[in-house]
């Protein structure tokens, strides 16, 4: 069988039987792959004890329909600074679960892989930040084809400029002008501009949201992501618990 060498981030992992491990891998070369690691719970020689969520690995993989076979791994990094900080663990676990839930299997997406790895690098090297989480989310949605509408009303198609004042964003992910509806989540022109800036730059840490804009953008992004899921994210509940935030 042909063995592929590739780079991957572990999105999820669970024990299977007494010795094996099933992992969900986001590979740079082949997209999302589910694989079984025989003796993955015990074989340090083959798997380096690194089959844990958000570890970044170089691995040898036999691709198959359904469940692939993981033959061996080498560690690129396990992000030790993240693993020593509960809040950073929460952010990293959330990012991995969102990617796992939204990305179809076997769909190569190098832009999304780069975004996830860059976010993990940011968590590893800088203080954890809600701004960085929102930057990750708005770019995640964009890369996956779920870009937030920030320039036009989704109902009438009217262009919206940054001086248009506060608009409404529905739970279905529609930006609506004042002529087309009301009752959604308010999104001010300042918050809309910051989200546009986050899409325009490729660097974490550049765009910072004032508290009011962070709150508005957070509600909109949470609703937009939830609209593409069929069940709640376990990692989001854990993150909210760590942050001391009451679930909506």
N, C-alpha and C positions, 0 to 999 in steps of 0.2 A: 504494500500500500504506500502511496505517495505521502511523504511527510512534509508539511509546510512549516517553514520558520517564519515567525511573525512577532509583532509587538502587540501587547494587549494590556488593557486595564480590567481588573476583575470587578464586574458589576454586582454579582451575587454568588453565594456559595452555600452549600448545605451538605451535611453528611448523608451518605448512602450506604446502608449496611454497616458492618463493623469496621471496614477499612477504607472504603472508597469515598470519593468526594465528587459532587456534581457542581460545576461552576458555569456561570454565565460570563462570557468574555466579550469585551468590545475590542476587536482587533483592528489595527490600522488597515490591514490589507484585505480583510474579508468581512468586515462589519461585525454584527453580533452573532456569536456562536455559543451554543450550549454544548458542553463536553463533559465526559466522565474521566476522572483521574483515578485509575486503579491504584489502590494502596495510597491514595492521596492524603489520608489522615496521618500516615506514619512514615512514609518514605522521604526522609530529609534529602537523601542523595538525588532523587529524581525531581523533587518539587520544592526543595529548599525551605519547607515550612511556610511558603508564601501564598498559599491559595486562600487569601482573605480579601474581603471587599476593599476596593480602591488601591490595591497593590498594582504596581506597574511592572510588567514582566516581559521577558523575551522567551518565547516558548516554541516547542515543536508539537505540531498538531496534525492529526489525520482527520481530514474533513469527511463527514458522512451526512446523509440526510437524517434529520432528527437529532441524534446525539453523536457528536464527534468524539474522538479519542485524544486525550491529552497525554503525550508521552513524557515530556520533561519540561522544566522551566529554569530560567536563570533570572535572578532579581535585578531589575534596573533600579527601583527604589520602592520601599514600603511606606515612604513618607513618615519618618519617625516623629517629627514634630507634630504632625496631625494626630498621631496615635497617642501622644502624651497630653492631649487637650480635648476634653469631652465636647466642648462646643465645636471645635474643628472636626472632630469625628462625626458630629451630627450634620454639619454642612456637607462634608464629603460623602457620607452615606446617602444623604438626600439627593445630591447631584447624580450619584450612580443609579439610584432607583428611578429617578426621572428619565434618565437616558434609557435604562432598561425597559421602562414601560412605554416609552414613546417611539423608540427605534425598532422597526421591523427586523426580523432575523435575516441574516445573509445580505444585508444592504450596506455596501461599502460607503462610508461617509467620512472622508478624511478631514473635512472642515469641522465636523462635530467632534471627532477624535481629538483634534488639535485644541478645540475649545475646552473639552473636559480635562485634558492633561494640563493645559495652561491654568485652569481654575485650581486644580490640585496643587500645582506648583505655587500658585499664589497663596493658598491656604498654608502650605508648608513654610513659606518664607516671610509672610506678613501677618499682622494681627487679623483675626477673623472679622469680617465686615458684612453687614446686611447689604450695603451697596454692591459688594462683589457678587453676592447671591443674586441680586436683581439684574446685574449686568449679565451674569451667566444665563439667567432665565430668558431675558428678552432676545439674546443672541441664539439661544437654543431653539426657541420658537421660530425665529427667522430661518435658521439653517434647515429645519425640518419642514419648511413650507407653511408654517402657521404664523407668519409675520403679523404683528399687531398693525391694524390700520391706524395710522397717525396723521395722515394727510388729507383723507377724504371721508365724508359721511358714507357709511356702508349702505344707506337706504336711498338717498337721493343723488349721491355721487358728487355733491358740492365740495369744492376745494376748501380746506380749513387751514388758515394761516395761524401763526403763533399768537396773533393779537386777537383771536376770536373769543377769548375768554374761556371759562370752564365749560366743558362738554360732558356728555354722558357716555359711559362705557357699559354695555349690557353684560350680563353673565354669560351670554353666548359669544362674547368676543367682538361685538359690533360697536364701533364708535359712531355715535349718533349726534347730529347737530340739533340745535334747539327747535328747529322747525319740524323735525321728524319724530321727536319723542322725548320723554323724560323719565325719571324714576330709576335710572341705573346708577352706577358708581361715578362720582364726579372725578374728572381729570382736568386739572387746570392747564393753561397754556404753558406755564413753567415746567410742570411735570412732563407734559408731552414733549417739550423741547429737550429735556434731559434724556428721555427714552430714545429720542431720535439721535442724540449725541452718542448714546451707548451703542447704537447700531452702526454709527459712522466710524467709531474708533475700534481698533483691534486690541486695545490694551486695558487690562484690569488696573484699577486704581486711578484712572484719569477722570472718570465721571463720578462726582459725589453728589448725593441727593440731600437737600435740607430735610428736616424731619417731616414737614407737611407733604412734600413731594414723595418722600420715601413711603409714607403711609398710603398715599393715593396710588402710586405705581405698584406697591405691593398688593393691594386689593385687586387691581386690574390683572396683574400677572398671575396671581393665585387663581383667579376665576378663569383666565384664559387656559392655563394648564389643566385645571380640573375639567374643563369642557371637552378635553381630548382623552380623558381617562374613564374607565368603567367602574373603578372602585378607588377609595382613598389611598393615599400613600402612607405606608406605615412609618417611613422615615420622617415624613412631615410632622406626624403626631409626636414623634420622639423629639424632633427639633423644637417644636413649640413647647414641649415640656421643659427642655433644657433652657429655653429662652424665658420661660415663665409666662408664655402667651396662652390665653384661653382660646381653644379651637372655635372657629366660626360656626 
